[in-house]
Amino acid sequence: MSAIAVPVAVAPARRRPRLRAILWAVDVAVFLGALVAYASIPTGTPTAAGVAPPDGRVVVQQAAGGAVALVVSRPQTLQLLVAVHKQKGWFGLRVADTAQDGIAWASTAGAEGVPALSAVFGKATGSSVRIRWADGREQTVQTASDGVFLAVRTGSVRSLSLSMLNASGGIVREVAGP
């Protein structure tokens, strides 16, 4: 007996390119979905006070120039933070520190979304504090229940003096500016 070889032509599988295209489209869709999910995760905090460190307590805050200045009480210091709202929430910038019973002068230069601000903060013995700025303006702020105060304004302005006032407006202590 002899065998006869008959050439058989097998049609190329058309499923393979179609399956590759489907898998490629699924991969692209999963990648884009993951990218959108990653981009939508907030990286800031939902509130300005949320920029305070976990061991800190926001004592006083004041809005100025599109930002919020906060004085945060920490175990051994008072910190001045500036919170700025951006697309993904509130972000904080640590500006200055002082001792729990100290007074500090600070400013920001005004760059990368943080406005130029001038501030005086600390702890006072009176019920209010009056700041005399170098441009002639005066600003009076009330102290918090523990004596902490914050005076902030837009722009770069030096303070000439700080007066701690009692409840009747009398000067308890006068401090020269830097």
Backbone hydrogen bonds in HBPLUS format (Angstrom, degrees):
<---DONOR---> <-ACCEPTOR-->    atom                        ^
c    i                          cat <-CA-CA->   ^        H-A-AA   ^      H-
h    n   atom  resd res      DA  || num        DHA   H-A  angle D-A-AA Bond
n    s   type  num  typ     dist DA aas  dist angle  dist       angle   num
A0019-LEU N   A0015-ARG O   2.79 MM   4  5.90 158.8  1.83 161.6 167.9     1
A0020-ARG N   A0016-ARG O   3.00 MM   4  6.20 158.8  2.04 152.1 157.7     2
A0021-ALA N   A0017-PRO O   3.01 MM   4  6.22 157.5  2.06 145.6 151.3     3
A0022-ILE N   A0018-ARG O   3.00 MM   4  6.26 155.0  2.07 146.5 153.3     4
A0023-LEU N   A0019-LEU O   2.91 MM   4  6.14 166.8  1.93 153.7 157.1     5
A0024-TRP N   A0020-ARG O   2.85 MM   4  6.00 157.0  1.90 148.7 155.6     6
A0025-ALA N   A0021-ALA O   2.97 MM   4  6.14 159.2  2.01 145.4 150.7     7
A0026-VAL N   A0022-ILE O   2.94 MM   4  6.21 155.8  2.00 150.5 157.3     8
A0027-ASP N   A0023-LEU O   2.91 MM   4  6.12 160.6  1.95 149.2 154.4     9
A0028-VAL N   A0024-TRP O   2.95 MM   4  6.21 161.0  1.99 151.7 156.5    10
A0029-ALA N   A0025-ALA O   2.96 MM   4  6.13 159.1  2.00 145.8 151.8    11
A0030-VAL N   A0026-VAL O   2.91 MM   4  6.14 160.2  1.95 153.6 158.6    12
A0031-PHE N   A0027-ASP O   2.94 MM   4  6.12 162.9  1.97 150.7 155.6    13
A0032-LEU N   A0028-VAL O   2.89 MM   4  6.09 166.8  1.91 154.0 157.3    14
A0033-GLY N   A0029-ALA O   2.91 MM   4  6.03 156.1  1.97 145.1 152.2    15
A0034-ALA N   A0030-VAL O   2.92 MM   4  6.14 157.0  1.98 149.4 155.3    16
A0035-LEU N   A0031-PHE O   2.91 MM   4  6.14 153.5  1.98 148.0 155.9    17
A0036-VAL N   A0032-LEU O   2.94 MM   4  6.16 159.5  1.98 150.1 154.8    18
A0037-ALA N   A0033-GLY O   2.95 MM   4  6.14 159.2  1.99 146.3 152.5    19
A0038-TYR N   A0034-ALA O   2.89 MM   4  6.06 158.0  1.94 147.6 153.5    20
A0039-ALA N   A0035-LEU O   2.95 MM   4  6.12 160.1  1.99 147.6 153.2    21
A0040-SER N   A0036-VAL O   3.05 MM   4  6.15 136.8  2.24 142.5 153.0    22
A0041-ILE N   A0038-TYR O   3.31 MM   3  5.54 161.4  2.34 106.0 111.5    23
A0044-GLY N   A0088-LYS O   2.88 MM  44  5.58 142.7  2.02 164.3 156.1    24
A0045-THR N   A0090-TRP O   2.99 MM  45  4.97 158.2  2.03 130.5 135.9    25
A0090-TRP N   A0045-THR O   2.84 MM  45  4.97 171.7  1.85 144.0 146.9    26
A0050-GLY N   A0047-THR O   3.13 MM   3  5.20 141.9  2.28  97.7 108.8    27
A0051-VAL N   A0048-ALA O   3.24 MM   3  6.01 173.8  2.25 120.9 122.8    28
A0052-ALA N   A0049-ALA O   3.23 MM   3  5.91 169.0  2.24 119.0 122.3    29
A0056-GLY N   A0053-PRO O   2.94 MM   3  5.19 160.6  1.98 120.0 121.9    30
A0057-ARG N   A0073-SER O   2.95 MM  16  5.18 147.4  2.06 134.5 144.9    31
A0073-SER N   A0057-ARG O   2.82 MM  16  5.18 164.2  1.84 152.1 148.8    32
A0059-VAL N   A0071-VAL O   2.86 MM  12  5.77 163.7  1.89 162.8 168.5    33
A0071-VAL N   A0060-VAL O   2.86 MM  11  5.44 165.4  1.88 165.6 166.9    34
A0062-GLN N   A0069-ALA O   2.86 MM   7  5.32 153.2  1.93 150.8 159.1    35
A0069-ALA N   A0062-GLN O   2.83 MM   7  5.32 163.5  1.85 158.1 152.4    36
A0064-ALA N   A0067-ALA O   2.86 MM   3  5.41 164.8  1.89 145.0 148.5    37
A0067-ALA N   A0064-ALA O   3.05 MM   3  5.41 159.5  2.09 115.9 122.3    38
A0068-VAL N   A0083-ALA O   2.92 MM  15  5.10 156.1  1.97 147.0 153.8    39
A0083-ALA N   A0068-VAL O   2.76 MM  15  5.10 173.0  1.77 154.8 155.4    40
A0070-LEU N   A0081-LEU O   2.79 MM  11  5.17 164.8  1.81 156.4 159.2    41
A0081-LEU N   A0070-LEU O   2.88 MM  11  5.17 165.3  1.90 153.4 158.4    42
A0072-VAL N   A0079-GLN O   2.82 MM   7  5.09 160.6  1.86 147.8 154.2    43
A0079-GLN N   A0072-VAL O   2.85 MM   7  5.09 161.8  1.89 146.1 152.3    44
A0074-ARG N   A0077-THR O   2.84 MM   3  5.24 172.2  1.85 169.8 167.5    45
A0078-LEU N   A0098-THR O   2.83 MM  20  5.33 161.4  1.87 151.9 156.5    46
A0098-THR N   A0078-LEU O   2.91 MM  20  5.33 139.1  2.08 151.0 160.7    47
A0080-LEU N   A0096-ALA O   2.80 MM  16  5.23 166.6  1.81 155.4 157.1    48
A0095-VAL N   A0080-LEU O   2.86 MM  15  5.51 165.9  1.88 161.3 164.3    49
A0082-VAL N   A0093-LEU O   2.90 MM  11  5.17 155.9  1.96 142.8 150.7    50
A0093-LEU N   A0082-VAL O   2.87 MM  11  5.17 141.5  2.02 136.3 148.8    51
A0084-VAL N   A0091-PHE O   2.85 MM   7  5.41 161.2  1.88 157.5 162.4    52
A0091-PHE N   A0084-VAL O   2.92 MM   7  5.41 160.2  1.96 146.6 152.2    53
A0086-LYS N   A0089-GLY O   2.85 MM   3  5.44 178.8  1.85 155.1 154.7    54
A0089-GLY N   A0086-LYS O   3.23 MM   3  5.44 153.6  2.31 122.5 117.6    55
A0102-GLY N   A0099-ALA O   2.96 MM   3  4.84 169.3  1.97 113.0 114.1    56
A0123-LYS N   A0102-GLY O   2.95 MM  21  5.91 147.8  2.06 151.7 161.9    57
A0104-ALA N   A0121-PHE O   2.78 MM  17  5.52 162.2  1.82 167.2 171.6    58
A0121-PHE N   A0104-ALA O   2.98 MM  17  5.52 160.3  2.02 154.9 161.3    59
A0106-ALA N   A0119-ALA O   2.91 MM  13  5.26 163.4  1.94 151.2 152.1    60
A0119-ALA N   A0106-ALA O   2.81 MM  13  5.26 161.2  1.84 162.3 158.2    61
A0108-THR N   A0117-LEU O   2.91 MM   9  5.21 150.8  1.99 141.5 147.8    62
A0114-VAL N   A0111-ALA O   3.08 MM   3  5.40 164.8  2.10 118.0 121.3    63
A0155-GLY N   A0116-ALA O   2.70 MM  39  4.86 152.6  1.78 135.1 129.6    64
A0118-SER N   A0153-ARG O   2.88 MM  35  5.52 159.9  1.92 162.3 167.9    65
A0153-ARG N   A0118-SER O   2.95 MM  35  5.52 151.1  2.03 155.8 164.6    66
A0120-VAL N   A0151-ALA O   2.88 MM  31  5.28 151.2  1.96 150.4 159.6    67
A0151-ALA N   A0120-VAL O   2.87 MM  31  5.28 161.1  1.90 161.4 166.6    68
A0122-GLY N   A0149-PHE O   3.29 MM  27  5.70 152.5  2.37 145.3 144.6    69
A0149-PHE N   A0122-GLY O   2.89 MM  27  5.70 153.1  1.97 152.4 158.3    70
A0124-ALA N   A0147-GLY O   2.81 MM  23  5.17 168.1  1.82 139.9 141.8    71
A0127-SER N   A0165-LEU O   2.78 MM  38  6.07 127.2  2.06 149.2 164.5    72
A0143-THR N   A0127-SER O   3.06 MM  16  5.49 170.6  2.07 132.5 130.7    73
A0128-SER N   A0165-LEU O   3.30 MM  37  5.24 157.8  2.36 141.9 142.3    74
A0165-LEU N   A0128-SER O   2.81 MM  37  5.24 176.0  1.81 152.5 153.3    75
A0129-VAL N   A0141-VAL O   2.81 MM  12  5.40 158.8  1.86 159.4 166.8    76
A0141-VAL N   A0129-VAL O   2.85 MM  12  5.40 158.3  1.90 156.2 161.8    77
A0130-ARG N   A0163-SER O   2.81 MM  33  5.07 162.6  1.84 148.3 154.2    78
A0163-SER N   A0130-ARG O   2.81 MM  33  5.07 161.4  1.84 149.4 155.7    79
A0131-ILE N   A0139-GLN O   2.72 MM   8  5.15 166.4  1.73 153.9 157.8    80
A0139-GLN N   A0131-ILE O   2.93 MM   8  5.15 151.9  2.00 145.3 153.4    81
A0132-ARG N   A0161-SER O   2.99 MM  29  5.31 168.2  2.00 148.9 151.1    82
A0160-LEU N   A0132-ARG O   2.61 MM  28  5.46 153.1  1.68 152.8 162.8    83
A0161-SER N   A0132-ARG O   3.37 MM  29  5.31 155.3  2.44 132.8 138.5    84
A0133-TRP N   A0137-ARG O   2.88 MM   4  5.40 172.2  1.89 169.5 170.8    85
A0136-GLY N   A0133-TRP O   3.04 MM   3  5.59 157.2  2.09 121.3 123.1    86
A0134-ALA N   A0158-ARG O   2.73 MM  24  5.43 157.3  1.78 173.9 165.8    87
A0144-ALA N   A0148-VAL O   2.74 MM   4  5.23 168.1  1.76 152.2 155.9    88
A0147-GLY N   A0144-ALA O   2.85 MM   3  5.10 165.1  1.88 118.7 121.0    89
A0177-GLY N   A0160-LEU O   2.70 MM  17  4.64 162.0  1.73 129.9 123.4    90
A0162-LEU N   A0175-VAL O   2.75 MM  13  5.09 152.4  1.83 154.9 162.8    91
A0175-VAL N   A0162-LEU O   2.78 MM  13  5.09 161.5  1.81 157.9 162.7    92
A0164-MET N   A0173-ARG O   2.81 MM   9  5.16 169.9  1.82 161.5 164.4    93
A0172-VAL N   A0164-MET O   2.64 MM   8  5.38 170.4  1.64 157.9 161.0    94
A0166-ASN N   A0170-GLY O   2.83 MM   4  5.43 156.4  1.88 152.7 160.3    95
A0169-GLY N   A0166-ASN O   2.97 MM   3  5.29 162.8  2.00 115.3 120.4    96
